[in-house]
């Protein structure tokens, strides 16, 4: 892996300081992973093998989620060329020295035209699916609670206490 420079301006960067600890580590590791043009393979399995080879607790889902967060904040750009996923750092040439004449990976200017539409549709579908699951869970719990309320007084009191403890946890999950 080539040597990279990380400037002290990351300490005061709003965008970088809003990242979670994992996403920050992913971002820094990606800097050491990409080629001299700031481009790399965006498949989570490849990134896990190159950036987190000894961290068994880091999952492919963690990496995929982290890549999407980094892309949403503008730290990286995700794109596809010929159905293959790639990433690049949008301001790479401002911060790093380009030594090679040719990149190992295609650039975003060669990206498939439908990439942004597909990515935004996937995010919308994920958000809709999440909301549906929240509504379904809430509906099931509410129905269960109303059934419990209509039973005997002893059951109602015991189950209502359980529901009282369960409700804040579910709200915390739903708001996440």
N, C-alpha and C positions, 0 to 999 in steps of 0.2 A: 504494500500500500504506500502511496506517495505521502510525503509530509504535507500537512496543511497548516495554515495560519488561522487562528481564531483571535479576532481583535477584541480589545477590552470594551468596545462599544456595545457588545452583547449584554453587558451588565446594566446598561441604561435603556436598552431597547424595549419599548412597550410590547411589541409583538412577541419577542422572545420570552419576556418575563411573565406573560400571560399563560405560557405553556405549563402543563403539569410536569412533574419531575421525570416521568417516563418519556413523555413526548420530547422534552428537552434532551434527554440522553439519546433518544432515537435520532433527533436532528443532528446532534454532534457526531454520532456514529455514522450517519449518512454522509457527513462531510468527508470523513476518511474513506468511505466506501466508493464514492462516485469517481469517474474518470477525470482527466484534466479539464474537461469542458463542463463539469458539474452535472453529468448525466449518469444514470444507472438503471439497471433492471429493477422494476418495481414489484416483482413477485415477492410476496411475504416470505415464502420459504427460502428464497435466495438471500433476502435481507437478514433473516434470522441466522442463517449459516455464516454470513459475513460479518454482521454487526453484533450478534449476541450468541456466539457459538457455545459458550459454556453456561449460559443462563437458561436452565431448564424450565424455570417458572415463566419465562416470556413465551407467550403462545403466538401462533400465526394470527389469531384474532386480535391480540393486542397490537401487533405490528400493523395490520390492516386498519384498525381504528386509528392508530397513531398517524399513519400516512394520510388518512382522510382529514384528521385534525390539522396536520401540518399544511395540507393543501388548502383547507378552508381559511387558515390564517395567512396564507400567501408565502409561507416559508419555503415551500416546494411547489412544483407544478407537476401534476400527474397527467399523462397522455398515453394514447395507444398508437402504434404504427403497425399495420398489418395484423391487428388482433393481439399484439404483444404489448404488455404494460411497461411503461418507462416513467422515470421521474427526472426532474432536473431542478437545479437551484436557479431561480429567475435572475438574480444579480451576481452570479458566480464571477464573472470577469471583473467586477468592481472590487472583489475581495481576495481573489486568488490569482496566481500566475498560471497562464496557460502555456505549457511547454510543448506538447505534442501538436502536430499539424492536423491530425484527424481524430475525431472522437470514436470511441468504441461502440457508441450507441447512436441511433438516429435522434435528431433534434425535434423539438416541439413544432417547428415549421413544417415538418414532414408528417405531422399527426393526422390521423383519420379525421375527417370533417365532423363526424357524429359523436366524437368523444365527449364533449361537454354536455350534449343533450342526454346521452346515455348516463353519464355520471349524475347529472341533476335528477333525472328520472329515478335512478336507483335510490338516491337520498330521499326523494319524496316518497317512494314506495316504502322505504324503511321507516320513515316517520309515521306514515299512515298505519303500517302494520303495528308499530309500537303503540299508537293511540288506540287501535282496535283491541289489542291485548289488554291495555289498561282498562278500557271500558268493559270488556268481557269479564275481567277479574273483579272489577268493582260491582258489576251486575250480579255475578255469582255470589259474592260475599254479602251484598245487600239482600238478595233473595234468601240466602241461608240465615241471615240475621233476622229477617222478618218471620221466617218459619220458626226459628228458635223463640222469638218473642211470643208467639201464639201458643207455645207449650206451657207446661206447668211453671209456677212461680220460682221454684228452686232452680230449675234448669235455666230459666230466663236470667236470673241473677248471676249464676256462674258463667254462663256463656256470654252474657253482656259484659262482664269484667274482662273476659278473654278478648272480646271484640274491641273493647276500649284500649287494650294493650296492642292489638293488631293494627288498628286503624292508623296510628301515627307512623308505624313502620311502612305500611303500604303507601301512604301519602308521600313519604320520603323517597320510596322507590319510584313512584309515578312522576314525581317532580324532577328526578335525575335525568 
